[in-house]
Amino acid sequence: MTRLHKVFHRTASLLSLSVSARSPPSFLSLTPPVILRLRPLRNAVRTVKTTTAMSASRLRKLAPVNAVAGEDGGGGSNGAASPTENEDDSKLGSGYCLPPPEIRDIVDAPPLPALSFSPHRDKILFLKRRALPPLAELARPEEKLAGIRIDGKCNTRSRMSFYTGIGIHQLRPDGTLGPAKELHGYPDDAKINFVTWSQDGRHLAFSVRVDEEESGSGKLTIWVADVETGKARPLFQSPDIYLNAVFDNYVWVDNSTLLVSTIPLSRGGLPNKPFVPSGPKIQSNEQKSVIQVRTFQDLLKDEYDEDLFDYYATTQLVLVSLDGTVKEIGPPAVYTSLDPSPDGKYLLITSIHRPYSFIVPCGRFPKKVDLWTADGKFVRELCDLPLAEDIPIAFNSVRKGMRSINWRADKQSTLYWVETQDGGDAKVEVSPRDIVYTQPAEPLEGERPAILHQLDLRYGGISWCDDSLALVYESWYKTRRTRTWVISPGSKDASPRILFDRSSEDVYSDPGSPMLRRTPAATYVIAKVNKENDENTYVLLNGSGATPEGNIPFLDLFDINTGCKERIWQSDKEKYFESVVALMSDQKEGDLQLNQLKILTSKESKTENTQYHILSWPEKQACQITNFPHPYPQLASLQKEMIRYQRKDGVQLTATLYLPPGYDPSKDGPLPCLFWSYPGEFKSKDAAGQVRGSPNEFAGIGPTSPLLWLARRFAILSGPTIPIIGEGDEEANDRYVEQLVGSAEAAVEEVVRRGVAHPNKIAVGGHSYGAFMTANLLAHAPHLFSCGVARSGAYNRTLTPFGFQNEERTLWEATATYVEMSPFMSANRIKKPILLIHGEEDNNSGTLTMQSDRFFNALKGHGALSRLVILPFESHGYAARESIMHVLWETDRWLQKYCVSNTSDVNADIDASKHDVSKGATDSGSKAVAASGGGGPEVSDSEQGFYSMPRSLLW
């Protein structure tokens, strides 16, 4: 919690994206998406041999490369083409295309700003954003090193988004906002990142970068601004000092001093890559170590990569005051984390060092944690952990040695950390499993670390309050058990006790999380609340309030000693969905008074977008402080309903059904329907059947959201639950196909029964693990769907042999499961049209671009109607406007051609699909399996995926 502001900045830098009105530079030739397509063969099946040259020859042999994207994202004459069923397929693939205007207008709508509140809660920053970046920004050269991607020109992470401006609003005592005061003084067209408040709220620090053509550099500089005047200026007087933002960037040490990671002034040119290698690339395991790793990408490959990683990641730490005084501290090194103590007297400095690894990312490199004084003098070494290539793949396995080293948020300079007692291996049975230690920054001679708490599950964090109260969390994935302990850190006589002991899957029993207040030292501690004429100790529990009717968020006044609670606020469940965002009455140190409580809430409904309110006690009077316009008024009257139905095995299922504005099933008849989902694993049927989400939440529509097709008069079945359940000792994935098909059948039957979906015009789609689901459903349940859209998926589980998603068994431990789950192995059964889309630079663990390449070849080899679109420069989530618009065009064309225009009877496939499901395990289990590489969990696009922004940035 002490570094909450860092988390928000990093999230913002990764998730907010921008759009440029300018065309790509003339020197840059942007390749169009690579498109491979196959029409079904009537009498013959053509088998194509997969070769390693496939990827390299893709642009040269399989698609035109003469298209250059314009500023509108179009490609040549067909850039704005609206596809029709009778289009000339020979013209497809000639460049980037645009979807129909009704979709394009929603995607191009200006994004709403992010918010950041001052430490004293008297000012709000409106951080302005652009919508989508041009492909030219993604096309910038990047170095893929040690699991991260680096923009060498800027010396920061590549593909980093930014803010375009900052407005400061006064938050008046009555809850209204004053006029905007624009931050000024920095260069025009500045790209702003890492916005942070000083602890007293008088200054802002932020980074600025400008286009290389304008600055001659492109590297990041640090600026500071006076909040009262809005005037910004460079922090460093020298123009030659630049920020190194590959890892941690800068942090306020006190109200007038920052600790900054800078590019060393002594750094020379790039290391020279040998024209001729000094020898072969060798990896050895002559010690017979058991090392199992998942499919990490962008790893170091050779000695040159090691030198290049050091070149970009090495930092010189600098203390700089607002008056311009600069002092270098410590030697240049690869510093990854900078954490001042709450009293500002010490620095907790984390660095990584050689020997590096070619099989794991930099997070597992040797790690050194040191303690320095605030002026840079070395105090002591806390640990120097060796390279961690051998962390077991079992869930809840961790690194050996000290981990989670942090400052106590409620103390001036007290450290705490955790050490595993099971060697980091979750399969080892031992008690205790984790021990939490604590120690002063400078202990007395001979003073040993004190044991704060011992845990039998895996440590999950601590919420600090004071010497009388802290909450310790532990959990265990295998059983889904989670426990919360109450401890008294300052009392050796007080025995720890369990406050909550429940299943993490049981959302109905979730009591909520304690609300935190900000301290003058910019840390966060549990807020204690006093009631008038009451001496008991109360905290505030903020909960999502899951119920069978949907989430109804609440705020409880909770007696930490007796467990008694009083619900002091709850969202209106009839029309609105309102949730608590943060405390607004924590400006002063000490306990909060209930009758003076103020909270910030976000409030929305099915048709009203999110607005922020301040709720004040004792009257609980609400004051709306924002008035954001509706982001897509053309869909303001869309229809939304949370529907419930049942799987054949009795499991309760839910989904959110969206219908276009003005649609009346009795008059308009059934619609084409898009089914978009993402499976999840559960240990119990009861938990799997619980309702998650709220029917009153606003329909957030991101740039690649399936809800965009509401504008094309589709019914959208969003997030139909697909629980894959393994109760007791049973593994969920051993019945994956059976449960997947059963869930989809129940969902399709429900929308058809309601008369809103045409049974022959239902398409299925998903991203990542949802793409894996899509391919499996077309293979094993073709009677349900007319076609499918699969984005950035993994289809051959033998390529992820050391686990994937929530599967922790290896291929050799569960061969039949891996094979049966792989739609690649069932490519011969896929007869319905399938559109595959993948980013050419996908770095997500497990979903290599090769997965779509090889799956498409398998489909071609069996004459399946299929199409593969590879997006240049794109990663797991798609970012550039040209790419996103083309993805939407491809998807819309596919849906119009193979869903809307479908006249075949899907029921004709029922018998064949049932036969396939029943015989699948027998066929696949007897086949030999070849494997290479490892696997990793895929991530959901959560409708918006890469582009979603946190609703507010609060630190």
Residue pairs with C-beta under 8 A, 6 or more apart in sequence:
1 409
1 463
1 464
1 516
1 523
1 524
1 525
2 339
2 342
2 406
2 407
2 409
2 522
2 523
2 524
3 339
4 524
4 954
4 955
5 196
5 197
5 522
5 955
6 248
6 251
8 116
8 950
8 953
8 954
8 955
9 193
9 194
9 195
9 196
9 953
11 950
12 114
12 127
12 161
12 163
12 193
12 949
12 950
12 953
13 157
13 160
13 161
13 162
13 193
13 194
14 160
14 161
15 161
15 946
15 947
15 948
15 949
15 950
16 111
16 114
16 129
16 161
16 162
16 163
16 947
16 949
17 129
17 130
17 131
17 132
17 133
17 161
17 879
17 946
17 947
18 129
18 130
18 131
18 132
18 133
18 137
18 161
18 162
18 164
18 191
19 108
19 130
19 131
19 132
19 133
19 134
19 881
20 71
20 130
20 133
20 134
20 136
20 137
21 71
22 71
22 134
23 70
23 71
23 134
24 30
24 68
24 69
24 134
24 135
24 136
24 139
25 136
28 136
28 139
29 65
29 68
30 67
30 68
30 69
30 135
30 136
30 139
30 872
30 882
31 59
31 65
31 67
31 872
32 63
32 64
32 65
32 67
32 69
32 75
32 93
32 94
32 95
32 96
32 872
33 63
33 93
33 96
33 869
33 870
33 871
33 872
33 883
33 886
33 890
34 58
34 59
34 62
34 63
34 93
34 840
34 868
34 869
34 870
34 872
35 62
35 63
35 92
35 93
35 867
35 868
35 869
35 870
36 62
36 63
36 856
36 867
36 868
37 89
37 92
37 93
37 866
37 867
37 868
38 859
38 860
38 863
38 864
38 865
38 866
38 867
39 89
39 865
40 863
40 864
40 865
41 863
44 863
45 861
45 862
45 863
46 860
46 861
46 863
47 861
48 857
48 860
48 861
50 853
50 854
50 857
54 853
54 857
55 849
55 850
55 853
58 870
59 65
63 93
64 93
64 94
64 95
67 75
67 76
67 94
67 95
67 96
68 75
69 75
69 95
69 96
69 134
69 135
69 882
70 79
71 134
72 79
72 80
72 98
73 79
73 96
73 98
73 134
73 135
73 881
73 882
73 885
73 886
74 80
74 95
74 96
74 97
74 98
75 94
75 95
75 96
75 97
75 882
75 886
76 94
76 95
78 91
78 94
78 95
78 97
79 95
79 96
79 97
79 98
80 97
80 98
81 87
81 97
81 98
81 889
82 100
83 889
83 892
83 893
83 896
83 897
84 896
85 896
85 897
85 901
87 893
96 882
96 883
96 885
96 886
97 885
97 886
97 889
97 890
98 104
98 885
98 886
98 889
99 107
99 885
99 888
99 889
99 891
99 892
100 711
100 712
100 892
102 634
102 711
102 712
103 708
103 709
103 711
103 712
103 888
103 892
104 885
104 888
105 632
105 634
106 631
106 632
106 634
106 635
106 701
106 708
106 711
107 131
107 132
107 703
107 708
107 884
107 885
107 888
108 131
108 132
109 131
109 631
109 632
110 131
111 129
111 130
111 131
111 631
111 949
112 129
112 628
112 631
112 949
113 126
113 127
113 128
113 129
113 167
114 126
114 127
114 129
114 163
114 949
114 950
114 952
114 953
115 124
115 125
115 126
115 127
115 612
115 626
115 951
115 952
115 953
115 954
116 124
116 125
116 127
116 195
116 197
116 952
116 953
116 954
116 955
117 123
117 124
117 125
117 171
117 582
117 584
117 600
117 952
117 954
117 955
118 124
118 125
118 197
118 201
118 227
119 197
119 199
119 200
119 201
119 518
119 522
119 587
120 201
120 587
121 171
121 584
121 585
121 586
121 587
121 598
122 170
122 171
122 201
122 587
123 168
123 169
123 170
123 171
123 201
123 227
124 168
124 169
124 171
124 177
124 625
125 166
125 167
125 168
125 169
125 195
125 204
126 166
126 167
126 168
126 169
126 180
127 163
127 165
127 166
127 192
127 195
127 953
128 163
128 164
128 165
128 166
128 167
129 161
129 163
129 164
129 949
130 164
131 703
131 881
132 703
132 879
132 880
132 881
132 884
132 947
133 161
133 879
133 880
133 881
134 880
134 881
134 882
135 872
135 873
135 880
135 881
135 882
135 883
137 159
137 880
138 159
138 873
138 874
138 879
138 880
138 883
139 872
139 873
140 151
140 153
140 158
141 151
141 152
141 153
142 149
142 150
142 151
142 152
142 158
142 159
143 149
143 150
143 152
143 308
143 312
144 297
144 298
144 843
145 298
145 300
145 305
145 308
145 309
145 312
145 362
146 298
146 299
146 300
146 305
146 309
146 356
146 361
146 362
146 365
147 296
147 297
147 298
147 299
147 360
147 361
147 362
147 363
148 157
148 246
148 298
148 361
148 362
149 157
149 158
149 159
149 298
149 843
150 156
150 157
150 158
150 246
150 312
150 313
151 157
151 158
151 159
151 160
152 270
152 312
153 212
153 217
153 218
153 219
154 160
154 209
154 218
154 219
154 220
154 245
155 219
155 220
155 242
155 243
155 244
155 245
155 246
155 263
155 312
156 220
156 243
156 244
156 245
156 246
157 245
157 246
159 875
159 879
160 193
160 245
162 191
162 192
162 193
162 209
163 191
163 192
163 193
163 195
164 190
164 191
164 192
165 182
165 183
165 192
166 182
166 183
166 192
166 195
166 204
166 206
166 225
167 180
167 181
167 182
167 183
168 180
168 181
168 182
168 183
168 227
168 230
169 177
169 178
169 179
169 180
169 181
170 177
170 178
171 177
171 178
171 625
172 178
174 623
175 614
175 616
175 623
175 625
176 623
176 625
177 625
177 626
181 230
182 230
183 204
183 225
183 230
183 232
184 230
184 231
184 232
185 223
185 225
185 231
185 232
185 233
186 192
186 208
186 223
186 232
187 208
187 210
187 214
187 215
189 210
189 211
189 214
190 208
190 209
190 210
191 208
191 209
191 210
192 206
192 207
192 208
193 206
193 207
193 209
193 220
193 245
194 205
194 206
194 207
194 245
194 249
194 250
195 204
195 205
195 206
195 953
196 204
196 205
196 206
196 250
196 251
196 252
196 955
197 203
197 204
197 955
198 204
198 205
198 252
198 255
198 256
199 252
199 254
199 255
199 520
199 521
199 522
200 255
201 227
202 226
202 227
202 228
202 255
203 224
203 225
203 226
203 227
203 255
203 322
204 224
204 225
204 227
204 232
205 222
205 223
205 224
205 235
205 250
205 252
205 258
206 222
206 223
206 224
206 225
206 232
207 220
207 221
207 222
207 223
207 243
207 245
207 249
208 220
208 221
208 222
208 223
209 215
209 218
209 219
209 220
209 221
210 218
211 218
212 218
217 242
219 242
219 243
219 263
220 242
220 243
220 245
221 234
221 235
221 236
221 239
221 241
221 242
221 243
222 234
222 235
222 236
222 243
222 250
222 258
222 260
222 320
223 232
223 233
223 234
223 235
224 232
224 233
224 235
224 322
225 231
225 232
225 233
235 258
235 260
235 320
235 322
235 324
236 320
236 324
236 326
237 324
237 326
238 326
240 265
241 262
241 263
241 265
241 318
241 326
242 262
242 263
243 249
243 250
243 260
243 261
243 262
243 263
244 261
244 262
244 263
244 312
244 313
244 314
244 315
244 316
245 261
246 312
246 313
246 315
247 261
247 313
247 315
247 334
247 335
247 336
247 337
248 261
248 335
248 336
248 337
248 338
249 260
249 261
250 258
250 259
250 260
250 261
250 338
251 258
251 259
251 338
251 339
251 340
252 258
252 340
252 522
253 259
253 319
253 340
253 344
253 347
253 374
254 344
256 321
256 322
256 323
257 319
257 320
257 321
257 322
258 319
258 320
259 317
259 318
259 319
259 338
259 340
259 347
260 317
260 318
260 319
260 320
261 315
261 316
261 317
261 318
261 335
261 338
262 315
262 316
262 317
262 318
263 315
263 316
264 314
264 315
264 316
264 332
265 316
266 332
267 311
267 314
270 308
270 311
271 304
271 307
271 308
271 311
273 304
274 304
277 302
278 303
281 301
281 302
281 358
283 358
283 359
285 291
289 390
290 390
291 359
291 389
291 390
292 392
292 393
292 802
292 810
292 934
293 359
293 360
293 389
293 393
293 802
293 934
294 393
294 800
294 802
294 803
294 804
294 845
294 846
294 934
294 935
294 936
295 799
295 800
295 802
295 845
295 846
295 848
295 933
295 934
295 935
295 936
296 359
296 360
296 361
296 845
296 934
296 936
297 842
297 843
297 844
297 845
297 848
298 361
298 843
299 357
299 358
299 359
299 360
299 361
300 306
300 309
300 356
300 357
300 358
301 358
302 358
306 354
306 356
309 334
309 356
309 362
310 334
313 334
313 362
314 332
314 333
314 334
315 332
315 333
315 334
315 335
316 328
316 332
317 328
317 329
317 330
317 335
317 338
317 349
317 376
318 326
318 327
318 328
318 329
319 326
319 327
319 328
319 329
319 374
319 375
319 376
320 326
320 327
327 375
327 376
328 376
329 372
329 375
329 376
330 349
330 372
330 376
330 378
333 351
333 353
334 351
334 352
334 353
335 349
335 350
335 351
336 350
336 351
336 352
336 362
336 367
337 348
337 349
337 350
338 347
338 348
338 349
338 350
339 347
339 348
339 349
339 350
339 406
339 407
340 346
340 347
340 348
340 374
341 347
341 348
341 407
341 412
341 413
341 441
342 407
342 408
342 409
342 411
342 412
342 413
342 519
342 521
342 522
342 523
343 412
343 413
343 521
344 374
344 521
345 373
345 374
345 412
345 413
345 441
346 371
346 372
346 373
346 374
346 379
346 413
346 441
347 371
347 372
347 373
347 374
347 376
348 369
348 370
348 371
348 405
348 406
348 407
348 415
349 369
349 370
349 371
349 372
350 367
350 368
350 369
350 370
350 405
351 367
351 368
351 370
352 362
352 365
352 366
352 367
352 368
353 365
353 366
353 368
354 365
354 366
355 366
355 387
356 362
356 365
356 387
357 364
357 365
357 387
357 389
359 389
360 387
360 388
360 389
364 387
364 388
364 389
364 391
364 399
365 387
366 384
366 385
366 386
366 387
367 383
367 384
367 385
368 381
368 383
368 384
368 385
369 381
369 382
369 383
369 384
369 402
369 405
370 378
370 379
370 380
370 381
370 382
371 378
371 379
371 380
371 381
371 382
371 415
371 441
372 378
372 379
373 379
379 441
379 442
380 442
382 402
382 405
382 415
382 417
383 401
383 402
383 405
385 399
385 400
385 401
385 402
388 399
388 400
391 397
391 398
391 399
391 424
392 424
392 425
392 426
392 427
393 802
393 803
393 808
393 810
394 425
394 426
394 427
394 808
395 426
395 477
395 478
395 806
395 808
396 426
396 458
396 476
396 477
396 478
397 424
397 425
397 426
397 427
398 420
398 424
398 458
399 420
399 424
400 420
400 423
400 424
401 419
401 420
402 417
402 418
402 419
403 417
403 418
403 419
403 420
404 417
404 418
404 459
404 461
405 415
405 416
405 417
406 415
406 416
406 417
407 413
407 414
407 415
407 416
407 523
408 414
408 415
408 416
408 438
408 464
408 489
409 464
409 519
409 523
409 524
409 525
410 464
410 465
410 466
410 467
410 470
410 519
410 523
410 525
413 440
413 441
414 438
414 439
414 440
414 441
415 438
415 439
415 440
415 441
416 436
416 437
416 438
416 439
416 452
416 462
417 436
417 437
418 434
418 435
418 436
418 437
418 459
419 434
419 435
419 437
420 433
420 434
421 430
421 432
421 433
421 434
421 435
422 428
422 429
422 430
422 433
426 458
426 478
431 456
432 454
432 455
432 456
433 455
433 456
433 457
433 458
434 454
434 455
434 457
434 458
434 459
434 474
435 451
435 453
435 454
435 455
436 451
436 452
436 453
436 454
436 455
436 459
436 462
436 472
437 449
437 450
437 451
437 452
438 449
438 450
438 452
438 489
439 447
439 449
439 450
440 447
443 449
452 487
452 489
453 472
453 485
453 487
453 496
455 472
455 474
455 485
456 474
457 474
457 475
457 476
457 481
457 482
457 483
458 474
458 475
458 476
459 472
459 473
459 474
460 473
460 474
460 475
460 482
461 472
461 473
462 470
462 471
462 472
462 473
463 470
463 471
463 473
463 514
463 516
463 525
463 526
464 470
464 489
464 525
464 526
465 471
465 525
465 526
465 528
465 539
466 490
466 525
466 528
467 488
467 489
467 490
467 491
468 488
468 490
468 491
468 537
469 486
469 487
469 488
469 526
469 528
469 537
469 560
470 486
470 487
470 488
470 489
470 526
471 484
471 485
471 486
471 487
471 499
471 514
471 526
472 484
472 485
472 487
472 496
473 482
473 483
473 484
473 485
474 482
474 483
474 485
475 481
475 482
475 483
475 504
476 482
479 503
479 683
480 503
480 504
480 505
480 683
480 687
481 501
481 502
481 503
481 504
482 500
482 501
482 502
482 503
482 504
483 498
483 500
483 501
483 502
484 498
484 499
484 500
484 501
485 496
485 497
485 498
485 499
486 496
486 497
486 498
486 499
486 560
487 494
487 496
488 494
499 560
499 563
500 511
502 509
502 510
503 509
503 683
503 684
503 687
505 682
505 683
505 684
505 687
505 688
505 690
506 686
506 687
506 690
507 544
507 546
507 687
507 690
507 692
508 546
508 547
508 548
508 690
510 543
510 544
510 546
511 541
511 543
511 556
511 558
512 541
512 542
512 543
512 544
512 554
512 555
512 556
513 541
513 542
513 543
514 526
514 527
514 539
514 540
514 541
514 542
515 526
515 527
515 539
515 540
515 541
515 542
515 555
515 580
515 583
516 524
516 525
516 526
516 527
516 583
517 524
517 525
517 526
517 527
517 583
517 586
517 592
518 524
518 583
518 586
519 525
519 589
520 589
522 955
526 539
527 539
527 540
527 583
527 586
527 591
527 592
528 537
528 538
528 539
528 591
528 592
529 538
529 539
529 540
529 557
529 591
529 592
529 593
529 594
529 597
530 538
530 591
530 592
530 593
530 594
531 538
531 557
531 594
532 593
532 594
532 595
536 559
536 561
536 562
537 559
537 560
537 561
538 557
538 558
538 559
538 560
538 594
539 558
539 560
540 555
540 556
540 557
540 558
540 583
541 555
541 556
541 558
541 565
542 553
542 554
542 555
542 580
543 553
543 554
543 555
543 556
544 551
544 553
544 579
545 551
545 552
545 553
545 554
545 570
545 571
546 690
546 691
546 692
547 691
548 690
548 691
549 573
549 691
549 695
550 573
550 642
550 691
550 693
550 694
550 695
550 696
551 577
551 691
551 692
551 693
551 694
552 570
552 571
552 573
552 694
553 570
553 571
553 577
553 578
553 579
553 580
554 567
554 569
554 570
554 571
555 567
555 568
555 569
555 570
555 580
555 599
556 565
556 566
556 567
556 568
557 565
557 566
557 567
557 568
557 594
558 564
558 565
559 565
568 594
569 580
569 599
569 615
569 620
571 577
571 578
571 579
572 578
573 696
575 605
575 696
576 603
576 604
576 605
576 608
576 696
577 603
577 604
577 605
577 694
577 696
577 697
577 698
578 601
578 602
578 603
578 604
578 613
579 601
579 602
580 599
580 600
580 601
581 599
581 600
581 601
581 602
581 612
581 951
581 952
581 954
582 599
582 600
582 952
582 954
583 592
583 597
583 598
583 599
583 600
584 598
584 599
584 600
584 614
585 592
585 596
585 597
585 598
585 599
586 592
594 617
594 618
595 617
595 618
596 617
597 616
597 617
598 614
598 615
598 616
598 617
599 614
599 615
600 612
600 613
600 614
600 615
600 952
600 954
601 612
601 613
601 614
601 615
601 622
602 610
602 611
602 612
602 613
602 951
602 952
603 610
603 611
603 612
603 613
603 624
604 610
604 611
604 696
604 697
604 698
605 696
605 698
606 638
606 640
606 695
606 696
606 697
606 698
606 699
607 636
607 637
607 638
607 698
608 630
608 698
609 628
609 629
609 630
609 631
609 698
610 628
610 698
610 951
611 624
611 626
611 627
611 628
612 624
612 625
612 626
612 952
613 622
613 623
613 624
613 625
614 622
614 623
614 625
615 621
615 622
616 622
616 623
630 636
631 701
632 701
634 661
634 711
635 661
635 699
635 701
635 707
635 710
635 711
636 661
637 661
637 662
638 658
638 659
638 660
638 661
638 699
638 710
639 658
639 659
639 660
639 661
639 663
640 656
640 657
640 658
640 659
640 695
640 699
641 656
641 657
641 659
641 695
642 654
642 655
642 656
642 657
642 691
642 693
642 694
642 695
643 654
643 655
643 656
643 657
643 750
643 754
644 652
644 653
644 654
644 691
645 652
645 653
645 654
645 655
645 746
645 747
645 749
645 750
646 652
646 653
646 746
647 653
647 739
647 742
647 743
647 746
648 742
648 745
648 746
649 685
649 739
649 742
650 685
651 685
651 688
651 689
651 723
651 725
651 743
652 688
652 689
652 690
653 689
653 720
653 721
653 723
653 743
653 746
653 747
654 691
654 692
654 693
654 720
654 721
655 677
655 717
655 718
655 719
655 720
655 721
655 747
655 750
656 693
656 695
656 717
656 718
656 719
657 715
657 716
657 717
657 718
657 751
657 754
657 756
658 699
658 707
658 710
658 715
658 716
658 717
658 718
659 671
659 710
659 715
659 716
659 756
660 671
660 710
660 711
660 713
660 714
660 715
661 710
663 671
663 713
663 715
663 756
665 754
665 755
665 756
666 755
669 755
669 758
670 715
670 752
670 755
670 756
670 757
670 758
670 759
670 761
671 713
671 714
671 715
671 756
671 757
671 758
671 761
672 713
672 714
672 715
672 757
672 758
672 761
672 762
672 763
672 895
672 899
672 900
673 714
673 715
673 716
673 717
673 751
673 756
673 757
673 758
673 761
673 762
673 763
674 706
674 709
674 714
674 715
674 716
674 717
674 762
674 763
674 764
674 765
674 895
674 899
675 717
675 720
675 744
675 747
675 748
675 762
675 763
675 764
675 765
675 785
676 706
676 716
676 717
676 718
676 719
676 764
676 765
676 766
676 770
676 943
677 717
677 718
677 719
677 720
677 721
677 722
677 764
677 766
677 770
677 773
678 719
678 722
678 766
678 767
678 768
678 769
678 770
678 773
678 940
679 722
679 723
679 724
679 740
679 743
679 769
679 770
679 773
680 688
680 721
680 722
680 723
680 724
681 723
681 724
681 725
681 726
681 732
681 733
681 805
681 806
682 688
682 723
682 724
682 725
682 726
682 732
683 725
683 726
683 727
683 732
684 725
684 727
685 723
685 725
685 727
688 721
688 723
688 725
689 723
692 721
693 719
699 707
700 943
700 944
700 948
701 707
701 708
701 943
701 944
702 943
702 944
702 945
702 947
702 948
703 878
703 884
703 944
703 947
704 767
704 791
704 878
704 884
704 887
704 888
704 941
704 943
704 944
704 945
704 947
705 943
705 944
706 716
706 718
706 765
706 943
707 716
707 718
707 943
708 888
709 716
709 892
709 895
710 716
712 892
712 895
712 896
714 895
715 751
715 756
715 757
717 747
717 751
717 757
718 943
720 743
720 744
720 747
721 743
722 739
722 740
722 743
722 744
722 773
723 739
723 743
724 732
724 733
724 735
724 736
724 739
724 740
725 732
725 735
725 739
726 732
726 733
726 734
726 735
731 807
731 809
731 814
731 817
732 739
732 806
733 807
733 814
733 817
733 821
734 814
734 817
736 776
736 817
736 820
736 821
737 776
737 780
737 820
737 821
737 917
737 920
738 917
740 773
740 776
740 777
740 780
740 781
741 777
741 780
741 781
741 913
741 917
744 764
744 777
744 781
744 784
745 781
745 784
748 757
748 759
748 762
748 784
748 785
751 757
751 762
752 758
752 759
759 906
759 907
760 786
760 902
760 903
760 904
760 905
760 906
761 786
761 899
761 900
761 902
762 784
762 785
762 786
762 899
762 906
763 785
763 786
763 787
763 788
763 789
763 894
763 895
763 898
763 899
764 773
764 774
764 777
764 778
764 784
764 785
764 787
764 788
764 789
765 771
765 774
765 788
765 789
765 790
765 791
765 891
766 772
766 773
766 774
766 789
766 790
766 791
766 793
767 791
767 792
767 793
767 940
767 941
767 945
768 791
768 792
768 793
768 794
768 844
768 847
768 876
768 938
768 939
768 940
768 941
769 793
769 794
769 805
769 937
769 938
769 939
769 940
770 790
770 791
770 793
770 940
770 941
771 790
771 791
771 792
771 793
771 794
771 795
771 836
772 790
772 793
772 794
772 795
772 823
772 938
774 788
774 789
774 790
774 793
774 834
775 788
775 790
775 793
775 795
775 823
775 830
775 834
775 855
776 821
776 823
776 826
777 784
777 785
777 788
778 785
778 788
778 823
778 830
778 831
778 832
778 834
779 823
779 826
779 827
779 829
779 830
779 916
780 826
780 829
780 913
780 916
780 917
780 920
781 913
781 917
782 829
782 830
782 831
782 832
782 906
782 909
782 912
782 913
783 906
783 907
783 908
783 909
783 910
783 912
783 913
784 906
785 832
785 906
786 832
786 833
786 898
786 899
786 902
786 904
786 906
787 832
787 833
787 834
787 835
787 894
787 895
787 898
787 899
787 902
788 832
788 833
788 834
788 835
789 834
789 835
789 837
789 891
789 894
789 895
790 834
790 835
790 836
790 837
790 852
791 837
791 838
791 887
791 941
792 837
792 838
792 839
792 842
792 844
792 847
792 852
792 876
792 877
793 836
793 838
793 847
793 851
793 852
793 855
793 938
794 800
794 804
794 846
794 847
794 848
794 851
794 935
794 938
795 822
795 823
795 824
795 851
795 852
795 854
795 855
796 822
796 824
796 825
796 851
796 854
796 855
797 804
797 811
797 818
797 819
797 821
797 822
797 824
797 935
798 811
798 818
798 819
798 822
798 929
798 930
798 931
799 848
799 850
799 851
799 931
799 932
799 933
799 935
800 846
800 933
800 934
800 935
800 936
801 810
801 811
801 812
801 818
801 931
801 932
801 933
801 934
801 935
802 810
802 811
802 934
802 935
803 809
803 810
803 934
803 935
803 936
804 846
804 935
804 936
804 937
804 938
805 846
805 937
805 938
806 937
807 814
807 817
809 817
811 818
811 929
811 931
815 925
815 929
816 921
816 924
816 925
818 929
819 825
819 924
819 925
819 927
819 929
820 920
820 921
820 924
820 925
822 924
823 830
823 855
824 854
824 855
824 858
825 924
825 927
826 916
826 920
826 924
827 855
827 858
827 859
827 861
827 862
827 864
828 862
829 916
830 859
830 862
830 864
830 866
831 864
831 865
831 909
832 865
832 898
832 909
833 865
833 866
833 867
833 894
833 897
833 898
834 859
834 864
834 865
834 866
834 867
835 866
835 867
835 869
835 890
835 891
835 894
836 852
836 855
836 856
836 866
836 867
836 868
836 869
837 852
837 868
837 869
837 871
837 887
837 890
837 891
838 847
838 849
838 851
838 852
838 853
838 868
838 869
838 870
838 871
839 849
839 870
839 871
839 873
839 874
839 875
839 876
839 877
839 878
839 883
840 849
840 870
840 871
840 872
840 873
840 874
841 849
841 873
841 874
841 875
842 848
842 849
842 874
842 875
842 876
843 875
843 876
844 875
844 876
844 936
844 938
844 939
845 935
845 936
845 937
845 938
846 935
846 936
846 937
846 938
847 876
847 938
848 933
849 870
852 868
852 870
853 868
853 870
856 866
856 868
859 866
860 866
865 898
867 890
867 894
869 886
869 887
869 890
871 878
871 883
871 886
871 887
872 883
873 880
873 883
874 880
874 883
875 946
876 939
876 946
877 941
877 945
877 946
877 947
878 884
878 887
878 946
879 946
879 947
942 948
